[in-house]
Amino acid sequence: MKFADSSADTGRSHASKPLPTAGELERLLSQSIQSFYREAFGQKPKRIICHLFSRELAVVAEGTPTKLEQFLKLNEFGPFAQQLRLDLDQLTKPRLISLIEEILAVPVIELLVSTGLESGYTGMLAVLAETPPVRNPDLIPKTPAYQQLRRSYKASSDG
């Protein structure tokens, strides 16, 4: 399930789909990245968490090192395994950028990817050109709508 570019026409017809929520986009990204890893490396990460922050997307994937990397590390070829992972992270960046842009419907300015072979975690930080269009922008931390909601809540709880 992919979401169409929602920035085109603000005068929506009744037949068009509503904007997704931030949570729906985060779940779709998690599932899509997991599928990508399964297709690219023959195994899927144990868990992937995606979280939007205004113009940033943070992704944490658990269990990303391949069996080959683990084998190399266990047999004292750690530096070779680390170089292999660096190369794999670089090779996958263009496809991950395309996947993120397709789902969020906004351009990715930069994608930083790093994997720790010891921990088995991969971290990604995507810098986005703009906040993705969502039905609930007030729930994305660091957006103006979120800041306004926090100020409103604070004002109502103080009084």
C-alpha positions, 0 to 999 in steps of 0.5 A: 500500500503506497500513498499518492502524492497529496500535495497536488490538489487541495480541492479533493474530490470525494473519490480521493483517499484522505491523507495518511496519518503519521503513524500509518506512514511510519508503519508502512515505511517499517514494513517496506524497509523490512521487505527491502532487506528481505529481498536484498539480503535474503533475511529480514531484520527482527524489528524496524522502528521509524519515527518522523520529526518534522523534516527528519526521519529516524529509522532503527533496524535490529538484526541487520547483519547478514549471516556472511558478515556474522561468519566473517566476524566470528572467524577473525575477519572483523575488519573485512566484515566491517568494510563489507557492511560499509559497502552494503550500506552505501550500495543500498542508500539509493534504493532506500532513498527512493523507497522513502521518497515514494512513501512520504511523497517528499524529497530526501535531501540526505540519508545517513546510514550506519550499522554496528556489527557488534550490536546488530543495529542499523541506524538511518537518518533521512533529512527531508526537504519538507514535512510529509503531508499527513492528516495529523501534523500536530502529532509529529514532534518538532513541527509548528503544529506540534509546538502549537498543540503543546503550548495550548495544552500547557496553557490549559493545564496552567489555568 
